[in-house]
């Protein structure tokens, strides 16, 4: 199966209707933005993994 260039899948079995109904959940973050935010958080929390020369 050929996937879209953005890496997204054409269909998912995820059902967020309960979260939408019970908590008013309305996802608004696209994948690219979400990944950037996750990487920033991960590096801040765990460090970048880069070794310092000092």
C-alpha positions in Angstrom: 0.0 0.0 0.0 1.4 3.3 -1.0 1.2 5.9 1.8 0.8 9.7 1.4 4.0 11.7 1.3 3.1 13.4 4.6 3.3 10.0 6.3 -0.3 10.0 7.4 -2.5 7.0 7.0 -5.6 7.1 4.8 -7.8 5.5 7.5 -7.6 4.7 11.2 -9.8 2.7 13.5 -9.4 5.2 16.3 -12.7 6.3 17.8 -12.5 9.5 19.8 -16.2 10.0 20.0 -16.3 9.2 23.7 -13.5 11.7 24.5 -15.3 14.3 22.3 -18.6 13.7 24.1 -17.4 13.3 27.7 -14.5 15.8 27.7 -15.2 18.1 24.8 -12.0 16.9 23.1 -11.4 18.6 19.8 -7.9 17.8 18.4 -6.4 20.7 16.5 -2.7 20.0 16.2 -1.5 18.6 12.9 1.1 15.8 12.9 4.1 18.0 11.9 3.4 20.6 14.6 2.8 17.8 17.2 6.0 16.1 16.4 8.0 19.4 16.6 6.4 20.1 20.0 7.1 16.5 21.2 10.8 16.7 20.2 11.2 20.1 22.0 9.6 18.7 25.1 11.7 15.5 24.9 15.0 17.3 24.5 14.1 19.7 27.4 13.0 16.8 29.7 15.7 14.2 28.7 18.4 16.4 27.2 19.4 16.5 23.6 21.8 13.6 24.0 24.6 15.7 22.5 27.8 15.5 24.4 29.6 18.6 25.4 33.3 19.1 24.7 33.8 20.7 28.1 
